[in-house]
Amino acid sequence: MRRLAPLLLTLGLYAQDPSTIRVNVNLIQIDVTVTGKQGEHVAGLTPADFEILQNGKRQPITSALWVPGRPPVAAASPTPAGAPPVPLKPQDVRRTIAILVDDLSLSLQSLHYTRQAVRAFVEANIQPGDLVAIYKTSAGLGILQQFTTDKRLLLANIDRITLRTFSAVDGLGAIASSSNEDSADPAIAQMALQMRLQEEAQNRLRQDILSAGSLGSAKFIVQGLAELPGRKSLVYFSENLQLYDPPASLTNPNMTPAMLMSPDAQGGRRERTMAAIRDLADYANRAAVVFYTIDPRGVVTTAFTAVDRPSVSTRRMVGQMQERQMFYDLSKDGLALLAEETGGVFYQNRNDLASALNDAVQDQEGYYLVSFNPDDDSFEKTKTGAKYHRLQVKVKRPGLKVRYRHGFVGATDEERMPKPSDPLIAAMMSPFRSAAVPIRLTPMFLEGKGTGPFLRTLIHADVRPFTFKEVPPDVADENQSPWMEANIVIAAFLFGDNGTIVEKVSQAQRLRARKSVFEKFLADGVTQTLELPIAKPGAYQLRTAILDPATQKAGSASQFVDVPNIKSKRLILSDLALYGDDFTQGKSNQSSPGTRQLRGGERFSYGAYLYNSGPEPILQVSLYRDGKLIHRGKKEPIAAKPDPETGTRAVEAAMTLAAKAPAGEYILEFAVQDPTAPKQRQFAVRTIDFTIR
């Protein structure tokens, strides 16, 4: 029996359009793009021109509706210089464009070119009627990512996208050979080879964790985009979404039989990344979101260059060249699959990234809504859950190309994408209703003494949007100055790499300040501390929200969190804490650990906890502005002090800013070396951002 319930693929038009098609389980509707030889969109096709197969079986097509691109909105009257644009009415929205920059994987060079391309697009190609948002994968939500028509806000957001992963694995980076691996002594050479293979296995695991974090951010953005009408574009800049690892024996001829039997050396499919892409594609198909993926590396060469130091062994040298070529090829597989599964385009080998971005957006200019009746068993459940059904769409006219969504999971939208009824949860889950209360989120991974790992999270909120009421003091209160009070609700959810909730906390709080100091309280805001236990190492999305029940105003923020494995015996750093002297001396809360807004000339401190460290760690600190290195300190021994809370040791240092340091966004890189540990376990790096106001 077919159930009369909403279908998974609700890919309709704006509610105002007379051609809106409502669908249920008796009708599946997918959007199909048809292009000619020059890439132009082709109109005028009929149902007889299409053929659809579900799991290889031809399906009867009931309709094929051409949906033209919306005409450009007439430019409004000029507004005064510096004035914000007039908000768009729903019926005036022409294109909805989300740009996602994968700062968890991009190299410094790719990030530079990506920012250039996005800036050029914002300045030259945004048209009246365009709603645009800019995201980064390391921080999925918050005030940065609101949809807007204001170019000033978008350009400011681009400036805030800075280098995040200084220790990311770069398969196209310089090759540095080990002299031990080239040793004439077979025992030394094999030991060096085994150590390198172990390090490469750790690098692959780190890549997989970063991919999970990136795809998790994309999934939440897609869920939010489902709230907006019509077909939406999500343009995703990334240079590494790898699905397969080749056997190490292909490029390492000196492997022993024991090495060949190691699970880390056998290669295979990265099941976690593959499952995350399939899940993300299904969500995108339900939300009418098309992914356009862009590899910002452009045209690259995998041959040796002047910066490489290849092996002196001819066989190993050939293997190094093969490794680089394979990494480059495999790093793009996930990007191609994500675009293909959602009916989009993967742009690669293009140095003009701005034109690729513009081409992706122009693809919204027209498409077909093709409807057909699904098989009776499309929504039947098995012991493992809903079935995945493959779709094939063909166009019978010669010379035409077709792009479409390649499958669906047999479950209703209510089952896959339930809408939260709680306004606090709705604010946390949506990127579009979360700007009323500005929030800054600072999660700090720690390992408690005897309690296991946990996240201590600082949540700083601007309290000005809250509803404060004057409350008289108690009769017995020595200070008879009245109070200003507001009641709020605060929540934090921790999502695993598969999008499920692994920990959560929610509580009501009362904010109070004497009326005599209320203005300062409004200026400084408030910082709340929440702690969440961590069951196991891995990639997580921490999301938090604050709600004012009196007005239903809410704010939300999100942060990617990489929780390392303390038991791995590798040198590990907790997340960093950073604060200025103005805070410690009680002069201002602006430079507190939760806000990190420093002034020029201010001295600030920073530190972290060390795990699995030897007795004499070495510290090197670097400072970046707009992704460019502006200061690199010397490598110096640093004293590590025992900490009773964590049962480990803490390291701390300080720096004084230049009095005329330019205002803007900065990143501090904190690198520690344990010279007593094996080479592959000697280094640990953490970063933290701050602002000079």
PyMOL commands that set and color helices and strands:
alter all, ss='L'
color gray80, all
select helices_A, chain A and resi 47-49+90-92+108-124+143-145+151-159+186-225+248-250+257-260+263-265+271-286+314-330+333-341+353-365+413-416+423-429+515-524+566-568+581-584+679-681
alter helices_A, ss='H'
color red, helices_A
select strands_A, chain A and resi 28-35+50-54+57-59+61-68+95-101+130-136+232-237+244-245+268-269+289-294+346-347+366-372+381-382+385-386+388-395+401-403+407-409+439-448+452-461+469-471+483-495+501-514+526-533+538-548+553-563+572-573+577-580+597-598+603-611+618-625+628-632+636-637+641-642+649-656+664-673+683-692
alter strands_A, ss='S'
color yellow, strands_A
deselect
rebuild
show_as cartoon
